[in-house]
Amino acid sequence: MASQTYYDTLGVARDVDGGALKSAYRKLAMKYHPDRNPGDAEAEAKFKACAEAYEVLKDPQKRAAYDRYGHDAFTQGMNGGGGGPGGGFGGQGDFGDIGDIFETIFGSAFGGGGMGGARQQNRRGADLRYDMEITLDEAFHGKSTQIEIEVSQACEACDGTGATPGTGERTCTMCHGRGTVRAKQGLFVVERPCPSCNGRGSVLEDPCKACQGEGRVDKVQTLEVEIPPGVDTGTRIRLAGKGEAGARGAPPGDLYIFLHVKRHALFEREGTTLATRVPVSFTTAALGGSVDIPDLDGSTNSVEIPVGIQSGKQLRVRGAGMPVLQGRGRGDLVVEIKVETPTKLSRQQKEILEEFRETETGEECPESRSFFTKLKDAFGA
């Protein structure tokens, strides 16, 4: 009778995707977990079998090897180099000399370090990204805030080692501690990281049941974040060591906070420069005056409107913009004037404007006079 496959163990089809595979494993792991079945040797055996199957099938490289060779892919000395899969992933078969030649010539390109054991050390945990949205006022003043993020942390049960307390590691029987295995590809023999120990050269004697030997578990973590004044969209804040925990005691990665500043109702921003558009009445534009514009620091900027200002004219207020990030001073505030033509006039206002129109000579609006002069010259009117 054919032996049960890893797919059978987890109750999934051979074309199962990663999400469904993980879900199936979690259900079985919870069902047969030793803590839920104290003293049940059969449940413990099934729990270990499920963990073994998932460990292979969740890794694309291991799964490809298993799909091709079955359980023999993880058996040392398979076939001795004859037909079929050749020397296998574990055994060197009759290709030892050729493999040594390739190691000598190409070194780590085939073995990750040549003869003597290309053991892969535990890799640093992955860096993580967190996107945070803040207001322009918060970007101006800076702020202290807290975030909650689910991230893998060192397992407390095994202190991050991945091993049940009191146990350790043993030499991998698949690669005999080398960290690499050889496989025949056509006429060549190449070395790859051992799929059984992931290139470490050793495996755990008794994996921690709380983290399944990973040395890390997912937990919600509350972190303090300091946002300095002057930040902008795209500013990155690094929290060293707050990323994903490394597997089996390896150093953790970093967490990067990416900031996104919301649009402001009054101001637009370009670097440290703030810009705003201010409508003024046509009488203020003609006679001059001033407008008050609130400052993000809580004060007010009084902007003088010169006599005869035109729509589109920009006025600059020095030092009224955004703070310089990690520097001194502030940028500028640019005020663009928009002259507004009145749409609702009283009878008295209309009469006054009619009197003004009767007194116009053309000198009051030089641009209009220049345009109509050019028009007359062009068409001989």
Buried (B, 14 or more C-beta within 10 A) or exposed (E): EEEEBBBEBBEBEEEBEEEEBBEBBEEBBEEBBBEEBEEEEEBBEBBBBBBBBBBBBEBEEBBEBBBEBBEBBBBBEBBEBEEEBBBBBBBBBBBBEBBBEBBEEEBEEBBBBBEEBBBBEBBBBBBBEBEBEBEBBBBBBBBEEEBEBEBBBBBEBBEBBBBBEEBEBEEBBBBBBBBBBBBBEEEEBBBBBBBBBBBBBBBBEBBBBBBBBBBBBEBEBEBEBEBBBBBBEEBEBEBEEBBBBBBBBBEBBBBBBBBEBEEBEEBEBEEBBBBBBBEBEEEBBBEBBEBEBEBBEEEEBEBEBEEEBEBEBEBEBEEBBBBBBEEEEBBBBBBEBEBBEEEEEEEEEEEEEEEEEEEEEEEEBEEEEEEEEEEEEEEEE
